[in-house]
Amino acid sequence: MTVYISNLVAGLDKGLDHTELLLEMTRPFGGRVGIEFFIHTYSEAYMERMERIGEWAGKLPLALHGPFLHVEATSAPGTAEYGVLTASYGRAFALAQRFGCGHMVFHDHERFVRPEQKMDLQARCLENIGELTRLAKPWGVRLLLENLALPVKGTPLFDQEEYIGLFDRFPDADCLIDVGHLGVAGWDMETVISRLAGRITGYHLHNNNGTDDSHRRIRDGVIDYDRFFRLYRAYTPSADLTLEYGDNHGITAGDVQQDVEDVLKHVLGERPAK
């Protein structure tokens, strides 16, 4: 089990440049806590900045979140949109291999889904997941399929049962449970975690008001993290945990350090000394 801090807390772009802030968040933990980086856009300039991570992150554990801005996983094969999807992930897989990251978080859609579109878009997405898992293999990367049934995105592309069913269909992919998204979608936490326990590689941890996907601190919202920690210890005690906080809540390095200690205390029964 590794704890990561998402660079989202420093901003998707600023998180690549404010290296001291991210390093300060991890410093008290002696290399036990790493950083998850969003590969949020496909551009040469952005990818060059990503490639420089290795120069300053040293031996910290690194994880990668796959492309999602302007990258649509329900794209139709043969379209320019589909070309952006496959090219973006191809570059991302190469970067993952360079950094020694064996997994990459995947968003199944970004577009708004109307009820009448669901079946066609779902079919395209399933086809594209199959293609991306095939493309990932030579790079030694497994996709982590994240739950994304957010009301702001319209009709869920995959509801709770359909999402759980993905992991029978794709043996070469694994599962990333976003706990904040569970709360907003109204899915049952124990049902999802218990049924997918053998496939869950990691979690994204953040909180909200039950309606908005606001990425607040784990104790700042309606999601019961004491319950989550109990379920984690019971079903998935080796899964990675990423604090995925937004950059618009005034969250400081000290806040993040405090929450990392909270996580370690509850999942390992320890509080590391500073």
Buried (B, 14 or more C-beta within 10 A) or exposed (E): BBBBBBBBBBBBBEBBEBBEBBBBBBBBBEEBBBBBBBBBBBEEEBBEBBEEBBEEBEEBBBBBBBBBBBBBBBBEEEEEBBEBBBEBBBBBBBBBBBBEBBBBBBBBBBBEBEEEBBEEBBEBBBBBBBBBBEBBEEBEBBBBBBBBBBEEBBBBBBBBEBBBEBBEEBEEBBBBBBBBBBBBBEBEBEEBBEBBBEBBBBBBBBBBBEEBBBBBBBEBBEBEBEEBBEBBEEBBEEBBBBBBBBBEBEBEBEBBBEBBBBBBEBBEEEEBEE
